[in-house]
Amino acid sequence: MGAALAEAGKASLERSCKPGAADWVRLGTGADGIERIEAFFHGYAYDPHRHDTYAFGLTLSGVQSFDYRGARRDSLSGHAIVIHPDEIHNGRSGIAEGFRYRMIYVEPRLIREAMGEAGRSLPFVPAAVSQDARLVSAVTGALRDLDAPLETLGLDDILVPLADALAAIDASAARMRRQRLDRPALERARDYLDGHLEAPVASEELERLTGLDRFTLARQFRTTFGTSPYNYLVMRRLGRARGLLALGTGLAEVAAACGFADQSHLTRQFHRAYGITPGRWRSLQQRAAAAR
C-alpha cells in the first residue's frame, strides 16, 4: 500500500522537482494529540531537533535522509519511518531532485491507550526506517487521505494498527513491561501544564500538586508521556504559537501570548523543536496554500 500511495502523488511530485521548485509544507486534518503534514524539500530541510510525539512517516518519492541515534538513515519510496519522542534528528534530501513525504505526529498517551494493558510503558523500535509489512501498512493507512476529517472511529483505525505494529516489533513491550506509575498524579501535572502556558511553572508547584518529588515526577512523566514536564510545556506553547503564526500574528505578539520571554526566545525554542525558524515555517505554509 505504501507504494500505491507514493504512485498516487507521482505526477505532482514530478512538477515539484523541476529546477527552481520551492520547498513547501502542507498541514492535513488532525485531532486532539494528532497532527499530519505533507512536505517537499530540496537539499537541507531541517536542522537537528526533537519532538515530544511519535513521528510516523512515509517517503512518497526521492530519498529522505536524516541522522538519528548516531547513524545516517535513508528512506526510499514505500519505507516507513518511526522517530521516537525526544530523539534528536535532522532532515535532508539524499538526491538532487528533492524528496516528498508525509508524516503523522501522535502523542505518546494515544499509543499507550491504544495498546491497552500492554501500554504500561512506551514501545521502542530501534530501526528508524523499516520495511516491516505491518508497520508500513499502518503508517500508509494513517496518511492515506490528509484532508478527510478524523472522526473518533476513524482515529481508532489509525491508532490501533500503529500501536499493534509497534508492540509486535518491540518484544519487550509485547512482554508487557510494568512500572508502578501514579497515573492520576501525572495527569494532574499534565493538565496543570496545559492550563499554564503563559507563565513560568516551577517544579515546586508540580510537587505540591502531585505529591511526588521532582525527580520521581520527571521519571514517571517521561515514561507516561514520552518527554519531560518542561519539554511538554514548551511544545504546548509552540503548538499555540504555530496557530497564531498561521493567522499572521507578529512574532513579538506571539511570544508574549505563549509564555516566551521575547521574540528571540520564541525563535530559539521554535528552531530547536522544529529545525526551522518561525518565519521560514510561515513562509513554507504560505507557499503550500498558494499552490493549491
C-alpha positions in Angstrom: 0.0 0.0 0.0 2.9 2.3 0.7 4.0 2.0 -3.0 0.4 2.8 -4.1 0.3 6.0 -2.0 3.7 7.0 -3.4 2.5 6.4 -7.0 -0.6 8.5 -6.4 1.5 11.6 -5.8 4.0 10.9 -8.6 2.7 13.4 -11.2 2.5 16.4 -8.9 5.9 15.5 -7.4 7.5 15.5 -10.9 6.2 19.0 -11.3 7.6 20.0 -7.9 11.0 18.5 -8.9 11.6 20.9 -11.8 14.6 23.2 -11.3 13.8 26.1 -9.0 10.8 24.4 -7.4 10.1 25.9 -4.0 10.1 23.9 -0.8 6.7 23.7 0.9 4.8 22.2 3.9 1.0 21.5 3.9 -1.0 20.7 7.0 -3.6 18.0 6.8 -6.5 17.4 9.1 -5.7 16.5 12.7 -7.3 15.8 16.0 -6.5 16.1 19.7 -3.0 14.7 20.0 -2.5 14.1 16.3 -1.0 16.2 13.5 -0.5 15.3 9.9 1.6 17.0 7.2 2.9 16.6 3.7 6.0 18.4 2.5 8.6 18.7 -0.3 12.2 19.8 0.2 15.4 20.2 -1.9 18.7 19.9 -0.1 18.8 20.5 3.6 15.4 20.6 5.2 15.6 20.7 9.0 18.4 21.3 11.5 18.7 18.9 14.4 15.6 19.0 16.6 13.3 16.7 18.6 9.6 16.2 19.1 7.6 15.2 22.2 5.5 12.9 20.0 6.0 9.8 18.0 6.6 10.7 14.3 5.5 8.1 11.7 6.3 8.9 8.1 6.2 7.6 4.6 8.5 8.8 1.8 6.5 9.3 -1.4 9.4 9.9 -3.7 13.1 10.7 -3.7 15.4 9.8 -0.9 14.7 11.2 2.6 17.9 11.2 4.6 18.4 12.0 8.3 20.8 11.4 11.2 19.2 9.5 14.1 20.7 7.8 17.1 24.3 8.1 15.8 23.8 6.9 12.3 22.6 8.1 8.9 19.2 6.8 7.8 17.9 6.8 4.2 14.2 6.2 3.5 13.0 5.4 0.0 9.6 5.3 -1.6 7.4 2.9 0.4 9.6 2.8 3.5 8.0 3.6 6.9 9.8 5.9 9.3 9.5 5.8 13.1 11.0 8.6 15.2 10.5 8.2 18.9 9.7 11.1 21.4 12.7 13.2 22.4 15.1 11.7 19.9 17.2 14.2 18.1 17.2 14.1 14.3 17.5 16.3 11.2 16.4 16.1 7.6 17.7 16.5 4.1 17.3 15.2 0.6 19.5 12.3 -0.4 19.3 13.2 -4.1 19.4 16.4 -6.1 15.8 16.2 -7.2 14.5 16.5 -3.6 12.0 14.4 -1.6 8.4 14.4 -0.8 6.9 12.8 2.3 4.0 12.6 4.7 4.2 12.5 8.5 1.8 11.9 11.3 2.7 13.0 14.8 1.0 11.1 17.6 1.1 12.0 21.3 2.5 9.0 23.3 -0.6 8.8 25.5 -2.7 7.8 22.5 -0.3 5.0 21.6 -0.4 3.8 25.2 -4.2 3.9 25.3 -4.4 2.0 22.1 -2.1 -0.7 23.4 -4.4 -1.3 26.4 -2.8 -3.3 29.2 0.3 -3.7 27.1 0.8 0.1 27.2 2.3 0.4 30.7 5.5 1.7 29.1 6.1 3.0 25.7 7.3 0.6 22.9 10.6 1.3 21.2 11.6 0.3 17.7 15.4 0.8 17.1 15.2 0.9 13.3 14.1 4.4 12.3 13.5 3.2 8.7 11.5 0.0 8.3 10.1 -2.2 5.6 8.1 -4.3 8.1 4.9 -5.0 6.3 2.7 -4.5 9.3 4.2 -1.1 10.1 4.2 0.1 6.5 0.5 -0.8 6.2 -0.3 1.0 9.5 1.5 4.2 8.5 0.1 4.1 5.0 -3.4 3.9 6.4 -2.8 6.8 8.8 -1.6 9.0 5.9 -3.8 8.0 3.0 -6.2 10.9 3.0 -4.8 14.0 4.7 -7.9 16.1 4.0 -10.5 13.7 5.4 -11.9 14.7 8.8 -10.6 12.5 11.6 -13.7 11.2 13.4 -13.5 9.1 16.6 -13.9 5.7 14.9 -11.5 6.8 12.1 -9.0 7.6 14.8 -9.3 4.1 16.1 -8.5 2.8 12.7 -5.3 4.8 12.7 -4.1 4.3 16.3 -4.8 0.6 16.8 -2.8 -0.6 13.8 0.1 1.8 14.7 0.2 0.6 18.4 -0.1 -3.1 17.4 2.7 -2.7 14.9 5.0 -1.1 17.5 4.2 -3.7 20.1 4.8 -6.5 17.6 8.2 -5.2 16.7 9.2 -4.3 20.3 9.4 -7.7 22.0 9.9 -6.0 25.4 6.6 -4.1 25.0 4.9 -7.3 23.9 6.0 -8.9 27.2 4.1 -6.0 28.9 6.9 -4.2 30.8 5.5 -3.0 34.1 6.4 0.1 36.2 4.4 1.4 39.1 3.1 4.8 38.0 0.9 7.3 39.7 -1.3 8.0 36.7 -3.8 10.3 38.4 -0.9 12.5 39.7 0.7 12.5 36.3 -2.5 13.5 34.6 -2.9 16.4 37.1 0.6 17.6 36.3 -0.2 17.4 32.5 -3.5 19.2 32.9 -1.8 21.9 35.0 0.9 22.5 32.4 -1.8 22.7 29.7 -3.5 25.4 31.7 -0.4 27.5 32.4 1.2 28.2 29.0 1.5 31.9 29.5 3.8 31.9 32.6 6.7 30.0 34.1 5.9 26.9 36.0 8.1 25.9 39.0 9.0 22.3 40.0 7.6 23.1 43.5 4.2 23.8 42.0 4.1 20.4 40.4 5.4 18.7 43.6 2.6 20.2 45.6 0.0 19.3 43.0 1.1 15.7 42.6 2.6 14.7 45.9 5.7 13.4 44.0 9.2 14.7 44.4 10.5 16.5 41.3 12.8 13.6 40.3 10.2 10.9 40.6 7.8 13.1 38.8 10.2 13.7 36.0 10.9 10.0 35.5 7.3 8.9 35.6 6.2 11.8 33.4 8.7 10.7 30.7 7.6 7.1 31.0 3.9 8.1 30.6 4.1 10.9 28.1 7.4 10.3 26.3 9.1 13.6 27.4 9.9 15.7 30.4 7.5 18.1 32.0 9.4 21.1 30.8 9.7 19.9 27.3 6.0 19.1 27.3 5.2 22.6 28.4 7.5 24.1 25.7 5.9 22.0 23.0 2.4 23.0 24.0 3.5 26.7 23.9 5.0 26.2 20.5 1.8 24.5 19.3 -0.2 27.6 20.3 2.5 29.7 18.7 2.1 27.9 15.3 -1.6 28.5 15.4 -1.1 32.3 15.9 1.6 32.4 13.3 -0.8 30.8 10.8 -3.2 33.7 11.5 -0.5 36.2 10.6 0.2 37.4 14.2 3.5 39.2 14.6 6.4 37.3 16.3 6.6 39.6 19.3 2.9 39.3 20.0 3.1 35.5 19.6 5.9 35.3 22.1 4.0 37.3 24.7 0.9 35.3 24.2 2.7 31.9 24.5 4.8 32.3 27.6 8.2 33.2 25.9 10.4 35.9 27.3 10.7 37.7 24.0 10.8 37.2 20.2 14.3 35.8 20.2 13.4 33.3 23.0 10.5 32.1 20.8 12.7 31.8 17.8 15.3 29.8 19.6 12.8 27.3 21.0 10.9 27.1 17.7 14.1 26.3 15.8 15.2 23.8 18.5 11.9 22.0 18.3 11.2 22.0 14.5 14.6 22.7 12.9 13.4 25.9 11.2 12.7 29.4 12.2 9.1 30.7 12.8 9.4 32.9 9.7 10.5 30.1 7.5 7.7 27.9 8.8 5.1 30.5 8.0 6.6 31.0 4.5 6.5 27.3 3.8 2.8 27.2 4.7 2.0 30.2 2.6 3.7 28.6 -0.4 1.7 25.4 0.0 -1.5 27.4 0.3 -0.7 29.5 -2.8 0.0 26.3 -4.8 -3.3 24.7 -4.1 
